[in-house]
Amino acid sequence: MKKILLVDDEEGIHLLYREELEEEGYEVHSALRGADALEKLKIISPDLVILDINMPDMNGIEVLRRMKEINPRLPVILSTAYHEYKQDLGAWASDDYIVKSADLSDLKAAVRRFLP
C-alpha cells in the first residue's frame, strides 16, 4: 500500500483528505506542523507528500525545500487556499500545485499521477 504524508495545520482538511484518500486505497499519515512533517518523513518514508503552504511554525515552501534536500525524488504536491503562491519561485520545486476545494477531483488526479 502506498503511503501519503499529509501536512496541514487544519484538522478539517486532515479528516476530509484522509477519508477520501483511504477510500482510494492509500495509507495516510498526518502532520500538523512542518517540523513534525520533517521528522515523520524520516520515520515512515512516504511515497508522496501533500503539503500546505501556510502553517504556524514553518512555511510550506521551507518544508518543501528541506524535504527535497532529504529526498530529491519524493513527489510533493502543494495544496493551498491561495492562488498567488503558484508564482513563488520556491513553489516551483513542488511536483504539482493544487488549490484547496471541497471538490477533491484535482487532488485525487494528481495523487494518481504520482502513485498509479
C-alpha positions as CSV (number, residue, x, y, z in Angstrom):
1,M,0.0,0.0,0.0
2,K,1.4,3.4,-1.0
3,K,2.0,5.9,1.9
4,I,1.0,9.6,1.8
5,L,2.2,12.1,4.3
6,L,-0.4,14.9,4.7
7,V,1.0,18.1,6.2
8,D,-1.6,20.7,7.1
9,D,-2.4,22.7,10.2
10,E,-6.2,22.4,9.7
11,E,-7.9,19.4,11.4
12,G,-10.8,19.5,8.9
13,I,-8.5,19.1,6.0
14,H,-6.9,16.1,7.6
15,L,-10.3,14.4,8.2
16,L,-11.6,15.1,4.6
17,Y,-8.3,14.2,2.8
18,R,-7.7,11.1,5.0
19,E,-11.2,9.7,4.4
20,E,-11.1,10.3,0.6
21,L,-7.5,9.1,0.1
22,E,-8.0,6.0,2.3
23,E,-11.1,5.2,0.1
24,E,-8.7,5.3,-2.9
25,G,-6.5,2.7,-1.2
26,Y,-3.7,4.8,0.3
27,E,-2.2,4.7,3.7
28,V,-2.4,8.3,5.1
29,H,-0.1,9.7,7.8
30,S,-0.6,13.2,9.2
31,A,1.5,16.0,10.5
32,L,0.0,19.3,11.7
33,R,3.3,21.3,11.6
34,G,6.3,21.5,9.3
35,A,8.8,20.3,11.9
36,D,6.7,17.2,12.6
37,A,6.5,16.5,8.9
38,L,10.3,16.5,8.6
39,E,10.5,14.0,11.5
40,K,7.8,11.8,10.0
41,L,9.4,11.9,6.6
42,K,12.4,10.1,8.1
43,I,10.3,7.6,10.0
44,I,7.6,6.5,7.6
45,S,9.3,7.1,4.2
46,P,6.2,8.2,2.3
47,D,5.7,7.7,-1.4
48,L,4.1,11.2,-1.7
49,V,3.6,14.3,0.4
50,I,0.6,16.7,0.2
51,L,1.9,19.9,1.8
52,D,0.1,23.1,2.9
53,I,1.9,26.4,2.5
54,N,0.5,28.5,5.4
55,M,1.4,26.8,8.7
56,P,2.2,28.4,12.0
57,D,5.7,27.1,12.7
58,M,7.3,26.8,9.3
59,N,6.3,28.0,5.9
60,G,5.4,25.1,3.5
61,I,7.9,26.4,0.9
62,E,10.7,26.0,3.5
63,V,9.4,22.5,4.4
64,L,9.4,21.6,0.7
65,R,13.0,22.8,0.3
66,R,14.1,20.7,3.3
67,M,12.2,17.6,2.1
68,K,13.8,17.8,-1.4
69,E,17.2,18.1,0.3
70,I,16.4,14.8,2.1
71,N,14.9,13.0,-0.9
72,P,15.0,14.9,-4.2
73,R,12.8,12.3,-6.0
74,L,10.0,12.4,-3.4
75,P,6.8,13.8,-5.1
76,V,5.4,16.8,-3.3
77,I,2.0,18.3,-4.1
78,L,1.5,21.8,-2.7
79,S,-2.1,22.2,-1.5
80,T,-3.1,25.7,-0.6
81,A,-6.1,28.1,-0.5
82,Y,-4.1,30.8,-2.2
83,H,-3.5,31.1,-6.0
84,E,-0.8,33.6,-5.6
85,Y,1.8,31.2,-4.2
86,K,2.0,29.5,-7.6
87,Q,4.1,32.4,-8.7
88,D,6.6,32.0,-5.8
89,L,9.8,30.5,-7.2
90,G,10.0,28.2,-4.2
91,A,6.8,26.6,-5.1
92,W,8.3,25.6,-8.5
93,A,10.2,22.9,-6.7
94,S,7.0,21.1,-6.0
95,D,5.7,18.4,-8.4
96,D,2.2,19.8,-8.5
97,Y,0.2,22.7,-7.1
98,I,-3.5,22.3,-6.1
99,V,-5.8,25.0,-4.8
100,K,-7.9,23.6,-1.9
101,S,-11.5,22.9,-2.8
102,A,-14.4,20.9,-1.5
103,D,-14.2,19.0,-4.8
104,L,-11.1,16.8,-4.4
105,S,-11.1,15.5,-8.0
106,D,-7.9,17.6,-8.9
107,L,-6.1,16.4,-5.8
108,K,-7.0,12.8,-6.5
109,A,-6.0,13.0,-10.1
110,A,-2.6,14.5,-9.0
111,V,-2.1,11.7,-6.5
112,R,-2.9,9.0,-9.1
113,R,-0.3,10.6,-11.5
114,F,2.4,10.0,-8.9
115,L,1.1,6.8,-7.3
116,P,-0.6,4.8,-10.1
